[in-house]
Amino acid sequence: MQAEQIKALIESQLPGADVKSVEVQGDHIGLVIVSPAFAGLTPVKKQQLVLGTLSQQFADRSIHAVDYIRAFTPEQWQQQQQQ
């Protein structure tokens, strides 16, 4: 899958998501995502939420693995950018 396809898929399925970065290395990807849907979630729950948006791509093997997910709320992202 192409980075733009992955970005569009996640943004269409995850409320208020803004995919900041998609790194594609073959069938492995890395993601940086900002969404208010992450508020109050543990890091594992954030990852599960994101991976759920890609379940069909795992099933059809167009994505083999997600190497990393960096998931932020808008507030966390703003703090991250100020560092």
Number of C-alpha atoms within 10 A of each C-alpha: 15 14 16 11 11 21 18 13 14 20 18 13 14 20 12 15 23 19 20 12 16 18 16 17 12 12 14 15 20 16 20 16 24 23 21 16 17 24 13 10 12 10 14 10 12 22 17 13 17 20 17 15 17 18 12 12 16 16 10 9 12 15 19 14 15 17 12 13 20 14 23 23 19 19 12 15 15 12 11 10 7 6 5
